[in-house]
């Protein structure tokens, strides 16, 4: 690829961003070629229309090289006078149950989300490429994924009021590396990209073999586009049905009638259950279908009373299912670091500038016995109130929603259409 081809890529990326007329945006930069290409394209953009740029690098703490990679990005940001921050999961991922790669992806999204909210960023840019799209499609095909899994990544999506954008999704990794070479920009090669113990690396190698033997064409990735159209239609049907089926209350519980639920299309039933669980857990990736199918069967079973899945509790009584957050899945003491942040995936908490001292957010159900003497002005029982947020200090409780306590704080449940239904 010559410099003319590189210019066409840059012009297309900048043109897409320019049309959004953003005031600010963040870039997730790892130091690899894809994110470094995106970083340089934006920071070299000379225009009064260029948004203010912020950069975040994620250090999962899983590799010895990760600190030096973050430092590499930090130094380049300093030379271009761009604000940079390193983000690290609160708990080491080796101590988290489940698939390490999936947990890393979920942690990455949560960290970027909270960073974007704290900075009031309108948009976060991610450096996924056409190669990533193909690899995802192949991985999910072999996994037996349905329509949503095969739909692949979208160029634009909105979550928590933030636009998530993948400007490089139509470009090849090698095209981006040629752009960096032509511009004399460097990048870091992650050695784990060549370690075949990871499924993605195996799929990358298989994809190359399939192409070299003419068993797969460049149109392969169009499967994702076709599936995306089908996925969007299914989502809209599920959203429409949910609006008449589901009810929310102020403490974040969801209720629905089993009889009405059972009369919906089966695909719609699964999508609604998956959306509910994802909303409560805040996880970017949906529950495995086998788990979802098991929960679905239990709900339709006349004798079933209750079960948990993905940090979510389902209970059934008199034909009504009540869904709530599982107390055991909530962080016990969350240290407040910003004036505006999302707690436990669903609660937007905004502190007034007057708030002082070290504050924590703690679920109501984990307060001490002495603190439960607060006057709660609601008819909800303790299990319903248990997952709601309270504001505490080392000396005691400062604020509890629905109580007689007052404090300079605003707590809002994110259950509006654009917040809840984004998980469908």
ZIJOWO-V570522 format. One record per residue. N is the residue number from 1. RES is the residue in three letters. SS is DSSP state (h for helix, s for strand, l for the rest). PSI is psi in degrees with one decimal (* if undefined). OMEGA is omega in whole degrees, -180 to 180 (NA if undefined). Layout:
n=N res=RES ss=SS psi=PSI omega=OMEGA
n=N res=RES ss=SS psi=PSI omega=OMEGA
//
This chain:
n=1 res=UNK ss=l psi=131.4 omega=178
n=2 res=UNK ss=l psi=177.4 omega=-177
n=3 res=UNK ss=h psi=-25.9 omega=178
n=4 res=UNK ss=h psi=-43.6 omega=178
n=5 res=UNK ss=h psi=-40.2 omega=178
n=6 res=UNK ss=h psi=-39.7 omega=180
n=7 res=UNK ss=h psi=-36.8 omega=179
n=8 res=UNK ss=h psi=-39.4 omega=177
n=9 res=UNK ss=h psi=-48.1 omega=-179
n=10 res=UNK ss=h psi=-45.4 omega=-179
n=11 res=UNK ss=h psi=-38.9 omega=-180
n=12 res=UNK ss=h psi=-43.2 omega=180
n=13 res=UNK ss=h psi=-47.8 omega=-179
n=14 res=UNK ss=h psi=-38.0 omega=179
n=15 res=UNK ss=h psi=-42.5 omega=178
n=16 res=UNK ss=h psi=-43.5 omega=-179
n=17 res=UNK ss=h psi=-37.6 omega=-179
n=18 res=UNK ss=h psi=-34.9 omega=-178
n=19 res=UNK ss=l psi=-20.3 omega=-180
n=20 res=UNK ss=l psi=-20.2 omega=180
n=21 res=UNK ss=l psi=55.1 omega=-179
n=22 res=UNK ss=l psi=146.7 omega=174
n=23 res=UNK ss=l psi=-29.3 omega=-180
n=24 res=UNK ss=s psi=153.3 omega=175
n=25 res=UNK ss=s psi=154.9 omega=177
n=26 res=UNK ss=s psi=152.7 omega=176
n=27 res=UNK ss=s psi=131.5 omega=173
n=28 res=UNK ss=s psi=113.4 omega=-174
n=29 res=UNK ss=l psi=119.5 omega=-179
n=30 res=UNK ss=l psi=-21.3 omega=-173
n=31 res=UNK ss=l psi=-12.8 omega=176
n=32 res=UNK ss=l psi=170.6 omega=-173
n=33 res=UNK ss=h psi=-38.8 omega=-176
n=34 res=UNK ss=h psi=-53.8 omega=-178
n=35 res=UNK ss=h psi=-31.6 omega=177
n=36 res=UNK ss=h psi=-37.7 omega=176
n=37 res=UNK ss=h psi=-45.3 omega=179
n=38 res=UNK ss=h psi=-43.0 omega=179
n=39 res=UNK ss=h psi=-50.2 omega=-177
n=40 res=UNK ss=h psi=-35.2 omega=177
n=41 res=UNK ss=h psi=-42.9 omega=-178
n=42 res=UNK ss=h psi=-43.5 omega=-176
n=43 res=UNK ss=h psi=-19.9 omega=175
n=44 res=UNK ss=l psi=-3.5 omega=180
n=45 res=UNK ss=l psi=111.1 omega=-178
n=46 res=UNK ss=l psi=100.4 omega=-179
n=47 res=UNK ss=l psi=149.1 omega=175
n=48 res=UNK ss=l psi=-18.2 omega=-179
n=49 res=UNK ss=l psi=-6.7 omega=-178
n=50 res=UNK ss=l psi=128.7 omega=179
n=51 res=UNK ss=l psi=161.5 omega=173
n=52 res=UNK ss=s psi=130.3 omega=-172
n=53 res=UNK ss=s psi=135.0 omega=175
n=54 res=UNK ss=s psi=148.6 omega=-178
n=55 res=UNK ss=s psi=138.5 omega=175
n=56 res=UNK ss=s psi=138.6 omega=174
n=57 res=UNK ss=s psi=137.0 omega=-179
n=58 res=UNK ss=s psi=126.0 omega=173
n=59 res=UNK ss=l psi=100.0 omega=-179
n=60 res=UNK ss=l psi=-15.9 omega=-179
n=61 res=UNK ss=l psi=22.3 omega=-177
n=62 res=UNK ss=l psi=-15.0 omega=-179
n=63 res=UNK ss=l psi=147.1 omega=-178
n=64 res=UNK ss=l psi=-25.9 omega=-177
n=65 res=UNK ss=l psi=-10.7 omega=-170
n=66 res=UNK ss=h psi=-37.7 omega=-180
n=67 res=UNK ss=h psi=-41.6 omega=-180
n=68 res=UNK ss=h psi=-30.6 omega=177
n=69 res=UNK ss=h psi=-42.7 omega=177
n=70 res=UNK ss=h psi=-40.1 omega=179
n=71 res=UNK ss=h psi=-37.2 omega=177
n=72 res=UNK ss=h psi=-46.6 omega=179
n=73 res=UNK ss=h psi=-42.4 omega=-179
n=74 res=UNK ss=h psi=-44.4 omega=-178
n=75 res=UNK ss=h psi=-39.0 omega=178
n=76 res=UNK ss=h psi=-37.3 omega=176
n=77 res=UNK ss=h psi=-39.4 omega=179
n=78 res=UNK ss=h psi=-40.1 omega=-180
n=79 res=UNK ss=h psi=-28.1 omega=-180
n=80 res=UNK ss=l psi=7.8 omega=178
n=81 res=UNK ss=l psi=46.3 omega=178
n=82 res=UNK ss=l psi=132.1 omega=180
n=83 res=UNK ss=s psi=130.0 omega=-177
n=84 res=UNK ss=s psi=144.0 omega=176
n=85 res=UNK ss=s psi=142.5 omega=174
n=86 res=UNK ss=s psi=128.9 omega=-178
n=87 res=UNK ss=s psi=134.2 omega=-178
n=88 res=UNK ss=l psi=136.5 omega=177
n=89 res=UNK ss=l psi=144.1 omega=-179
n=90 res=UNK ss=l psi=-37.2 omega=179
n=91 res=UNK ss=l psi=136.2 omega=179
n=92 res=UNK ss=l psi=131.6 omega=-173
n=93 res=UNK ss=h psi=-22.4 omega=178
n=94 res=UNK ss=h psi=-18.2 omega=-180
n=95 res=UNK ss=h psi=-2.5 omega=-179
n=96 res=UNK ss=l psi=134.7 omega=179
n=97 res=UNK ss=l psi=153.2 omega=176
n=98 res=UNK ss=l psi=-174.2 omega=-179
n=99 res=UNK ss=l psi=125.4 omega=-175
n=100 res=UNK ss=h psi=-44.6 omega=-179
n=101 res=UNK ss=h psi=-42.6 omega=178
n=102 res=UNK ss=h psi=-41.4 omega=179
n=103 res=UNK ss=h psi=-37.1 omega=179
n=104 res=UNK ss=h psi=-42.4 omega=179
n=105 res=UNK ss=h psi=-43.0 omega=179
n=106 res=UNK ss=h psi=-43.4 omega=179
n=107 res=UNK ss=h psi=-39.9 omega=180
n=108 res=UNK ss=h psi=-45.7 omega=180
n=109 res=UNK ss=h psi=-44.4 omega=-179
n=110 res=UNK ss=h psi=-43.4 omega=180
n=111 res=UNK ss=h psi=-44.5 omega=180
n=112 res=UNK ss=h psi=-38.5 omega=179
n=113 res=UNK ss=h psi=-50.1 omega=-179
n=114 res=UNK ss=h psi=-36.8 omega=177
n=115 res=UNK ss=h psi=-45.4 omega=-179
n=116 res=UNK ss=h psi=-41.2 omega=179
n=117 res=UNK ss=h psi=-43.0 omega=-179
n=118 res=UNK ss=h psi=-27.9 omega=-179
n=119 res=UNK ss=l psi=0.7 omega=-176
n=120 res=UNK ss=l psi=40.8 omega=-180
n=121 res=UNK ss=l psi=140.3 omega=179
n=122 res=UNK ss=l psi=-24.9 omega=-171
n=123 res=UNK ss=s psi=143.4 omega=173
n=124 res=UNK ss=s psi=128.6 omega=-178
n=125 res=UNK ss=s psi=136.2 omega=-179
n=126 res=UNK ss=l psi=141.1 omega=-171
n=127 res=UNK ss=l psi=34.7 omega=178
n=128 res=UNK ss=l psi=145.7 omega=-175
n=129 res=UNK ss=l psi=178.1 omega=176
n=130 res=UNK ss=h psi=-34.6 omega=177
n=131 res=UNK ss=h psi=-42.5 omega=178
n=132 res=UNK ss=h psi=-39.7 omega=-180
n=133 res=UNK ss=h psi=-44.6 omega=179
n=134 res=UNK ss=h psi=-43.7 omega=-180
n=135 res=UNK ss=h psi=-43.3 omega=178
n=136 res=UNK ss=h psi=-43.2 omega=-178
n=137 res=UNK ss=h psi=-43.0 omega=-179
n=138 res=UNK ss=h psi=-43.1 omega=179
n=139 res=UNK ss=h psi=-45.8 omega=-176
n=140 res=UNK ss=h psi=-30.2 omega=176
n=141 res=UNK ss=h psi=-47.0 omega=-180
n=142 res=UNK ss=h psi=-23.7 omega=179
n=143 res=UNK ss=h psi=-16.0 omega=-178
n=144 res=UNK ss=l psi=29.9 omega=-178
n=145 res=UNK ss=l psi=156.2 omega=177
n=146 res=UNK ss=l psi=-158.0 omega=-176
n=147 res=UNK ss=h psi=-47.1 omega=-177
n=148 res=UNK ss=h psi=-42.2 omega=-179
n=149 res=UNK ss=h psi=-38.6 omega=-179
n=150 res=UNK ss=h psi=-8.1 omega=180
n=151 res=UNK ss=l psi=-22.3 omega=178
n=152 res=UNK ss=l psi=-168.4 omega=-176
n=153 res=UNK ss=l psi=144.4 omega=176
n=154 res=UNK ss=l psi=149.3 omega=179
n=155 res=UNK ss=l psi=-35.9 omega=-180
n=156 res=UNK ss=s psi=139.6 omega=173
n=157 res=UNK ss=s psi=152.8 omega=-178
n=158 res=UNK ss=s psi=125.8 omega=175
n=159 res=UNK ss=s psi=137.0 omega=-180
n=160 res=UNK ss=l psi=33.8 omega=179
n=161 res=UNK ss=l psi=9.0 omega=-179
n=162 res=UNK ss=s psi=135.5 omega=175
n=163 res=UNK ss=s psi=121.5 omega=177
n=164 res=UNK ss=s psi=124.5 omega=-172
n=165 res=UNK ss=s psi=140.8 omega=177
n=166 res=UNK ss=l psi=84.8 omega=-174
n=167 res=UNK ss=l psi=-16.8 omega=-174
n=168 res=UNK ss=l psi=12.5 omega=-170
n=169 res=UNK ss=l psi=-16.7 omega=180
n=170 res=UNK ss=l psi=3.8 omega=-176
n=171 res=UNK ss=l psi=150.7 omega=179
n=172 res=UNK ss=l psi=150.4 omega=177
n=173 res=UNK ss=h psi=-41.0 omega=-178
n=174 res=UNK ss=h psi=-32.2 omega=176
n=175 res=UNK ss=h psi=-39.7 omega=-180
n=176 res=UNK ss=h psi=-36.9 omega=178
n=177 res=UNK ss=h psi=-36.0 omega=176
n=178 res=UNK ss=h psi=-37.3 omega=175
n=179 res=UNK ss=h psi=-44.7 omega=-180
n=180 res=UNK ss=h psi=-41.6 omega=179
n=181 res=UNK ss=h psi=-45.3 omega=-180
n=182 res=UNK ss=h psi=-27.9 omega=-178
n=183 res=UNK ss=l psi=2.7 omega=-178
n=184 res=UNK ss=l psi=40.2 omega=176
n=185 res=UNK ss=l psi=144.1 omega=-178
n=186 res=UNK ss=l psi=166.9 omega=176
n=187 res=UNK ss=l psi=172.7 omega=-180
n=188 res=UNK ss=l psi=133.8 omega=174
n=189 res=UNK ss=l psi=119.3 omega=178
n=190 res=UNK ss=l psi=117.5 omega=-177
n=191 res=UNK ss=h psi=-23.1 omega=179
n=192 res=UNK ss=h psi=-16.2 omega=177
n=193 res=UNK ss=h psi=-8.5 omega=-180
n=194 res=UNK ss=h psi=4.9 omega=-178
n=195 res=UNK ss=l psi=113.2 omega=-174
n=196 res=UNK ss=l psi=6.4 omega=173
n=197 res=UNK ss=l psi=-16.3 omega=178
n=198 res=UNK ss=l psi=134.9 omega=-177
n=199 res=UNK ss=h psi=-38.9 omega=-178
n=200 res=UNK ss=h psi=-38.1 omega=180
n=201 res=UNK ss=h psi=-39.7 omega=177
n=202 res=UNK ss=h psi=-42.0 omega=180
n=203 res=UNK ss=h psi=-36.2 omega=179
n=204 res=UNK ss=h psi=-41.6 omega=180
n=205 res=UNK ss=h psi=-41.7 omega=179
n=206 res=UNK ss=h psi=-41.6 omega=179
n=207 res=UNK ss=h psi=-41.7 omega=179
n=208 res=UNK ss=h psi=-41.3 omega=179
n=209 res=UNK ss=h psi=-42.2 omega=180
n=210 res=UNK ss=h psi=-40.5 omega=180
n=211 res=UNK ss=h psi=-41.9 omega=-178
n=212 res=UNK ss=h psi=-25.2 omega=179
n=213 res=UNK ss=l psi=13.4 omega=179
n=214 res=UNK ss=l psi=32.1 omega=178
n=215 res=UNK ss=l psi=-6.2 omega=179
n=216 res=UNK ss=l psi=142.4 omega=-177
n=217 res=UNK ss=l psi=175.0 omega=179
n=218 res=UNK ss=h psi=-18.1 omega=178
n=219 res=UNK ss=h psi=-7.7 omega=-180
n=220 res=UNK ss=h psi=-42.8 omega=-175
n=221 res=UNK ss=h psi=-15.3 omega=179
n=222 res=UNK ss=h psi=-19.9 omega=174
n=223 res=UNK ss=h psi=-39.9 omega=179
n=224 res=UNK ss=h psi=-38.1 omega=179
n=225 res=UNK ss=h psi=-42.3 omega=179
n=226 res=UNK ss=h psi=-43.4 omega=-180
n=227 res=UNK ss=h psi=-32.9 omega=180
n=228 res=UNK ss=h psi=-40.1 omega=178
n=229 res=UNK ss=h psi=-43.4 omega=178
n=230 res=UNK ss=h psi=-40.5 omega=-180
n=231 res=UNK ss=h psi=-42.3 omega=-179
n=232 res=UNK ss=h psi=-39.1 omega=178
n=233 res=UNK ss=h psi=-45.6 omega=179
n=234 res=UNK ss=h psi=-39.2 omega=179
n=235 res=UNK ss=h psi=-44.7 omega=-178
n=236 res=UNK ss=h psi=-38.1 omega=177
n=237 res=UNK ss=h psi=-44.3 omega=180
n=238 res=UNK ss=h psi=-40.7 omega=179
n=239 res=UNK ss=h psi=-46.2 omega=-179
n=240 res=UNK ss=h psi=-44.2 omega=179
n=241 res=UNK ss=h psi=-35.9 omega=-178
n=242 res=UNK ss=h psi=-34.3 omega=-176
n=243 res=UNK ss=h psi=-23.7 omega=176
n=244 res=UNK ss=h psi=-17.9 omega=-177
n=245 res=UNK ss=h psi=-46.3 omega=-169
n=246 res=UNK ss=l psi=145.9 omega=174
n=247 res=UNK ss=s psi=140.4 omega=178
n=248 res=UNK ss=s psi=149.9 omega=170
n=249 res=UNK ss=l psi=175.2 omega=-171
n=250 res=UNK ss=l psi=-16.7 omega=179
n=251 res=UNK ss=l psi=8.9 omega=172
n=252 res=UNK ss=l psi=11.3 omega=176
n=253 res=UNK ss=l psi=153.8 omega=175
n=254 res=UNK ss=s psi=138.1 omega=177
n=255 res=UNK ss=s psi=150.2 omega=174
n=256 res=UNK ss=s psi=156.8 omega=179
n=257 res=UNK ss=s psi=129.3 omega=-179
n=258 res=UNK ss=h psi=-39.8 omega=-177
n=259 res=UNK ss=h psi=-46.2 omega=179
n=260 res=UNK ss=h psi=-39.7 omega=-180
n=261 res=UNK ss=h psi=-42.9 omega=-175
n=262 res=UNK ss=h psi=-17.6 omega=-178
n=263 res=UNK ss=l psi=-3.8 omega=179
n=264 res=UNK ss=l psi=164.0 omega=172
n=265 res=UNK ss=l psi=143.4 omega=-179
n=266 res=UNK ss=h psi=-41.5 omega=178
n=267 res=UNK ss=h psi=-39.6 omega=180
n=268 res=UNK ss=h psi=-39.9 omega=178
n=269 res=UNK ss=h psi=-47.5 omega=180
n=270 res=UNK ss=h psi=-39.9 omega=-178
n=271 res=UNK ss=h psi=-38.9 omega=178
n=272 res=UNK ss=h psi=-45.6 omega=178
n=273 res=UNK ss=h psi=-45.5 omega=-180
n=274 res=UNK ss=h psi=-40.7 omega=179
n=275 res=UNK ss=h psi=-40.9 omega=179
n=276 res=UNK ss=h psi=-48.4 omega=-178
n=277 res=UNK ss=h psi=-41.8 omega=180
n=278 res=UNK ss=h psi=-36.6 omega=179
n=279 res=UNK ss=h psi=-43.7 omega=180
n=280 res=UNK ss=h psi=-41.4 omega=-176
n=281 res=UNK ss=h psi=-24.8 omega=-178
n=282 res=UNK ss=l psi=8.6 omega=-176
n=283 res=UNK ss=l psi=136.7 omega=-179
n=284 res=UNK ss=l psi=-33.5 omega=-177
n=285 res=UNK ss=l psi=137.6 omega=-175
n=286 res=UNK ss=l psi=161.6 omega=177
n=287 res=UNK ss=l psi=152.5 omega=176
n=288 res=UNK ss=l psi=145.1 omega=-174
n=289 res=UNK ss=h psi=-36.6 omega=-180
n=290 res=UNK ss=h psi=-38.6 omega=178
n=291 res=UNK ss=h psi=-41.9 omega=-179
n=292 res=UNK ss=h psi=-41.2 omega=179
n=293 res=UNK ss=h psi=-39.7 omega=178
n=294 res=UNK ss=h psi=-44.8 omega=178
n=295 res=UNK ss=h psi=-40.1 omega=179
n=296 res=UNK ss=h psi=-45.3 omega=180
n=297 res=UNK ss=h psi=-37.7 omega=180
n=298 res=UNK ss=h psi=-43.1 omega=-178
n=299 res=UNK ss=h psi=-38.9 omega=-178
n=300 res=UNK ss=h psi=-9.1 omega=178
n=301 res=UNK ss=l psi=123.4 omega=-176
n=302 res=UNK ss=l psi=-32.0 omega=-176
n=303 res=UNK ss=l psi=-10.1 omega=-176
n=304 res=UNK ss=l psi=139.2 omega=-177
n=305 res=UNK ss=l psi=-32.9 omega=-178
n=306 res=UNK ss=s psi=159.9 omega=179
n=307 res=UNK ss=s psi=169.8 omega=178
n=308 res=UNK ss=s psi=151.4 omega=175
n=309 res=UNK ss=s psi=128.5 omega=175
n=310 res=UNK ss=l psi=38.2 omega=179
n=311 res=UNK ss=l psi=18.4 omega=-177
n=312 res=UNK ss=s psi=137.5 omega=-179
n=313 res=UNK ss=s psi=126.9 omega=176
n=314 res=UNK ss=s psi=130.4 omega=176
n=315 res=UNK ss=s psi=141.9 omega=-179
n=316 res=UNK ss=s psi=133.9 omega=178
n=317 res=UNK ss=s psi=127.9 omega=179
n=318 res=UNK ss=l psi=39.7 omega=176
n=319 res=UNK ss=l psi=4.9 omega=179
n=320 res=UNK ss=s psi=128.1 omega=176
n=321 res=UNK ss=s psi=128.6 omega=175
n=322 res=UNK ss=s psi=129.7 omega=-178
n=323 res=UNK ss=s psi=133.7 omega=180
n=324 res=UNK ss=s psi=169.0 omega=178
n=325 res=UNK ss=s psi=139.1 omega=177
n=326 res=UNK ss=l psi=120.6 omega=-176
n=327 res=UNK ss=h psi=-39.4 omega=-176
n=328 res=UNK ss=h psi=-17.0 omega=-178
n=329 res=UNK ss=h psi=-2.1 omega=-177
n=330 res=UNK ss=l psi=138.6 omega=177
n=331 res=UNK ss=l psi=132.0 omega=-172
n=332 res=UNK ss=l psi=-45.2 omega=-179
n=333 res=UNK ss=l psi=100.0 omega=179
n=334 res=UNK ss=s psi=116.8 omega=180
n=335 res=UNK ss=s psi=124.1 omega=-180
n=336 res=UNK ss=l psi=123.5 omega=-179
n=337 res=UNK ss=l psi=-21.5 omega=180
n=338 res=UNK ss=l psi=163.3 omega=178
n=339 res=UNK ss=l psi=-21.8 omega=-178
n=340 res=UNK ss=s psi=124.1 omega=-177
n=341 res=UNK ss=s psi=165.6 omega=176
n=342 res=UNK ss=s psi=128.4 omega=179
n=343 res=UNK ss=s psi=136.0 omega=179
n=344 res=UNK ss=l psi=36.5 omega=170
n=345 res=UNK ss=l psi=-19.1 omega=-171
n=346 res=UNK ss=l psi=-9.8 omega=-174
n=347 res=UNK ss=s psi=117.8 omega=176
n=348 res=UNK ss=s psi=116.6 omega=-177
n=349 res=UNK ss=s psi=126.9 omega=-179
n=350 res=UNK ss=s psi=118.0 omega=178
n=351 res=UNK ss=s psi=142.1 omega=175
n=352 res=UNK ss=l psi=152.1 omega=-179
n=353 res=UNK ss=l psi=-22.6 omega=-177
n=354 res=UNK ss=l psi=-18.7 omega=-177
n=355 res=UNK ss=l psi=129.2 omega=-175
n=356 res=UNK ss=l psi=161.6 omega=177
n=357 res=UNK ss=l psi=173.3 omega=180
n=358 res=UNK ss=l psi=118.4 omega=-177
n=359 res=UNK ss=l psi=151.8 omega=177
n=360 res=UNK ss=s psi=154.1 omega=169
n=361 res=UNK ss=s psi=129.9 omega=-176
n=362 res=UNK ss=s psi=137.9 omega=176
n=363 res=UNK ss=s psi=141.8 omega=-177
n=364 res=UNK ss=h psi=-36.3 omega=-177
n=365 res=UNK ss=h psi=-12.2 omega=179
n=366 res=UNK ss=h psi=8.9 omega=174
n=367 res=UNK ss=l psi=155.3 omega=179
n=368 res=UNK ss=l psi=164.1 omega=-179
n=369 res=UNK ss=h psi=-37.8 omega=-178
n=370 res=UNK ss=h psi=-30.2 omega=-176
n=371 res=UNK ss=h psi=-17.6 omega=-178
n=372 res=UNK ss=h psi=4.8 omega=175
n=373 res=UNK ss=h psi=-0.6 omega=179
n=374 res=UNK ss=l psi=147.2 omega=179
n=375 res=UNK ss=l psi=104.4 omega=179
n=376 res=UNK ss=s psi=118.4 omega=-177
n=377 res=UNK ss=l psi=65.0 omega=177
n=378 res=UNK ss=l psi=165.3 omega=-179
n=379 res=UNK ss=l psi=6.5 omega=-177
n=380 res=UNK ss=l psi=145.0 omega=177
n=381 res=UNK ss=l psi=176.9 omega=-174
n=382 res=UNK ss=h psi=-35.5 omega=-179
n=383 res=UNK ss=h psi=-33.0 omega=179
n=384 res=UNK ss=h psi=-37.5 omega=-178
n=385 res=UNK ss=h psi=-22.3 omega=-172
n=386 res=UNK ss=l psi=-41.0 omega=-176
n=387 res=UNK ss=l psi=-1.1 omega=-177
n=388 res=UNK ss=l psi=153.3 omega=-177
n=389 res=UNK ss=s psi=142.3 omega=171
n=390 res=UNK ss=s psi=153.7 omega=179
n=391 res=UNK ss=s psi=125.1 omega=-177
n=392 res=UNK ss=s psi=164.6 omega=169
n=393 res=UNK ss=s psi=-178.5 omega=177
n=394 res=UNK ss=l psi=-18.0 omega=-176
n=395 res=UNK ss=l psi=-16.4 omega=-180
n=396 res=UNK ss=s psi=-170.6 omega=-176
n=397 res=UNK ss=s psi=133.3 omega=179
n=398 res=UNK ss=s psi=-36.8 omega=-176
n=399 res=UNK ss=s psi=138.4 omega=174
n=400 res=UNK ss=s psi=125.5 omega=177
n=401 res=UNK ss=l psi=150.7 omega=179
n=402 res=UNK ss=l psi=15.7 omega=-178
n=403 res=UNK ss=s psi=-177.6 omega=179
n=404 res=UNK ss=l psi=3.5 omega=180
n=405 res=UNK ss=l psi=141.6 omega=177
n=406 res=UNK ss=l psi=143.3 omega=-179
n=407 res=UNK ss=l psi=159.4 omega=-179
n=408 res=UNK ss=l psi=75.6 omega=-175
n=409 res=UNK ss=s psi=149.5 omega=176
n=410 res=UNK ss=s psi=126.0 omega=180
n=411 res=UNK ss=s psi=124.1 omega=-174
n=412 res=UNK ss=s psi=131.5 omega=177
n=413 res=UNK ss=s psi=124.2 omega=-178
n=414 res=UNK ss=l psi=78.7 omega=-180
n=415 res=UNK ss=l psi=16.0 omega=178
n=416 res=UNK ss=l psi=169.3 omega=-178
n=417 res=UNK ss=h psi=-48.6 omega=-175
n=418 res=UNK ss=h psi=-10.7 omega=178
n=419 res=UNK ss=h psi=-50.6 omega=-177
n=420 res=UNK ss=h psi=-48.1 omega=-173
n=421 res=UNK ss=h psi=-7.8 omega=176
n=422 res=UNK ss=h psi=-19.0 omega=-179
n=423 res=UNK ss=h psi=-3.2 omega=179
n=424 res=UNK ss=l psi=* omega=NA
//
